[in-house]
Amino acid sequence: MVTYLKSIFKIIVFRKGGFLGKHEKWHYNGKPVEVVNSYNYLGITFTTKLSFVNTLMPLIAKAKKSVNEILHAFKNLSCSNLHLFTKLFDSKVYPTLSYSCE
């Protein structure tokens, strides 16, 4: 009985577009390395074209959710303290938006 295990190693080839060449194959210790079109590393999605749109959209959605939670809490508490809102924004929303912005 022969079983084929999926490669535990993955590689992403950065390129402007198009397909990989038919001779482009990678091996590590004699085992084939799987070529992928995107890879998520520490919350950052890398794509073959180095486009960060796939990374930004979830971060923006999380930030919007945080703002809505803060506004909902302010409404329930009948609070209108702008200083408190900006402190909450800076501690909850800003880190989400600025993650990996270096």
FENQUIGI-V126538 format. One record per run of one state. SS is the DSSP state (hx for helix, st for strand, lp for the rest). FROM is the first residue (numbers start at 1). TO is the last residue. Records with the same first field share a line. If there is no record, write none. Layout:
BEGIN
SS=FROM-TO / FROM-TO
END
This chain:
BEGIN
lp=1-9 / 13-26 / 29-30 / 33-33 / 37-37 / 42-43 / 48-52 / 78-81 / 99-102
st=10-12 / 27-28 / 31-32 / 34-36 / 38-41 / 44-47
hx=53-77 / 82-98
END
